[in-house]
Amino acid sequence: MANKNTRESKVITTAEALEILEKRKKDGDMGYEQQVSYEHIKKFSKLDESKAAKIIKQLKELGVSDKISIQIVDVLPVDELQLKQILSNEKTMPEEETIKKIMSLVDENKGKS
């Protein structure tokens, strides 16, 4: 259900969403939908918020947009093919060298939280 009092809309990582929902849970201010979302995100979030923010910053330095950087951090692609599928949403496909740098960055940070 859409909230009529929404002030702004912003794409965030699952790590950021988890932090927000954990604060709401601690305050006891969670509805059913938020509880279900919390359980789902807790199960599938791969990185903590600070690590995700660090990777997004590095991806931006490589010329990747905010939206695509967030998708990369949330998915943590397993190979270049999966990465290219995510990058296909960009206006222009990065050069092969940049793709390899992005994949290297992702590989360095997999499994670390």
Wavefront OBJ file of the C-alpha trace (Angstrom):
o trace
v 0.000 0.000 0.000
v 1.392 3.385 -0.979
v 1.979 5.904 1.754
v 0.352 9.215 0.854
v 2.796 11.048 3.123
v 5.908 9.965 1.225
v 8.321 12.873 1.101
v 10.868 11.480 -1.317
v 11.852 8.279 -3.032
v 15.411 6.983 -3.071
v 16.960 3.716 -4.219
v 18.913 2.104 -1.367
v 20.897 -1.091 -0.887
v 19.481 -4.056 0.960
v 22.111 -3.357 3.631
v 20.683 0.150 4.160
v 17.129 -1.220 4.217
v 18.170 -3.784 6.821
v 19.654 -1.054 9.036
v 16.457 1.015 8.795
v 14.234 -1.964 9.567
v 16.443 -3.065 12.475
v 16.040 0.405 14.025
v 12.261 0.208 13.546
v 12.183 -3.281 15.076
v 14.206 -2.071 18.063
v 11.696 0.772 18.526
v 8.803 -1.693 18.214
v 7.424 0.290 15.268
v 6.970 -2.412 12.607
v 3.827 -3.375 10.773
v 3.223 -6.756 9.169
v 4.654 -5.754 5.767
v 7.778 -4.332 7.377
v 8.260 -7.494 9.438
v 8.010 -9.648 6.308
v 10.416 -7.322 4.483
v 12.817 -7.425 7.434
v 12.884 -11.232 7.463
v 13.447 -11.363 3.699
v 16.211 -8.757 3.687
v 17.895 -10.307 6.719
v 18.002 -13.619 4.886
v 19.363 -12.278 1.586
v 21.502 -9.247 2.478
v 25.107 -10.042 1.576
v 27.008 -7.080 3.030
v 26.726 -4.688 5.939
v 25.907 -1.031 5.312
v 29.440 0.354 5.654
v 30.958 -2.240 3.290
v 28.162 -1.639 0.756
v 28.732 2.139 0.909
v 32.479 1.657 0.390
v 31.934 -0.517 -2.682
v 29.375 1.918 -4.129
v 31.875 4.746 -3.741
v 34.508 2.703 -5.590
v 32.032 1.808 -8.342
v 31.136 5.484 -8.797
v 34.845 6.235 -9.224
v 34.784 3.754 -12.120
v 31.897 5.691 -13.701
v 29.009 3.445 -12.677
v 25.707 5.200 -11.903
v 24.134 5.152 -8.421
v 21.286 2.869 -9.465
v 23.539 0.303 -11.154
v 26.083 0.472 -8.299
v 23.317 -0.450 -5.860
v 22.220 -3.344 -8.059
v 25.797 -4.634 -8.244
v 26.199 -4.435 -4.459
v 22.876 -6.180 -3.843
v 23.506 -8.983 -6.348
v 27.301 -9.371 -6.086
v 27.500 -10.996 -9.531
v 29.350 -14.300 -9.743
v 30.865 -13.743 -13.191
v 31.299 -11.179 -15.966
v 28.200 -12.399 -17.802
v 25.982 -11.673 -14.814
v 27.746 -8.332 -14.327
v 27.176 -7.414 -17.978
v 23.483 -8.196 -17.587
v 23.297 -5.678 -14.752
v 25.384 -3.143 -16.692
v 23.131 -3.499 -19.738
v 20.777 -1.058 -17.997
v 23.407 1.686 -18.323
v 23.152 4.147 -21.225
v 26.508 2.938 -22.515
v 28.297 -0.302 -21.718
v 31.600 0.285 -19.909
v 34.815 -0.790 -21.625
v 36.031 -4.343 -21.093
v 38.872 -3.113 -18.855
v 36.373 -1.313 -16.588
v 34.183 -4.425 -16.450
v 37.197 -6.457 -15.317
v 37.969 -3.841 -12.619
v 34.361 -3.957 -11.405
v 34.404 -7.756 -11.301
v 37.696 -7.695 -9.410
v 36.211 -5.250 -6.888
v 33.161 -7.478 -6.419
v 35.313 -10.610 -6.040
v 37.478 -8.899 -3.386
v 34.423 -8.128 -1.283
v 32.358 -11.305 -1.580
v 31.647 -13.020 1.699
v 33.055 -10.148 3.723
v 30.670 -8.228 5.956
l 1 2 3 4 5 6 7 8 9 10 11 12 13 14 15 16 17 18 19 20 21 22 23 24 25 26 27 28 29 30 31 32 33 34 35 36 37 38 39 40 41 42 43 44 45 46 47 48 49 50 51 52 53 54 55 56 57 58 59 60 61 62 63 64 65 66 67 68 69 70 71 72 73 74 75 76 77 78 79 80 81 82 83 84 85 86 87 88 89 90 91 92 93 94 95 96 97 98 99 100 101 102 103 104 105 106 107 108 109 110 111 112 113
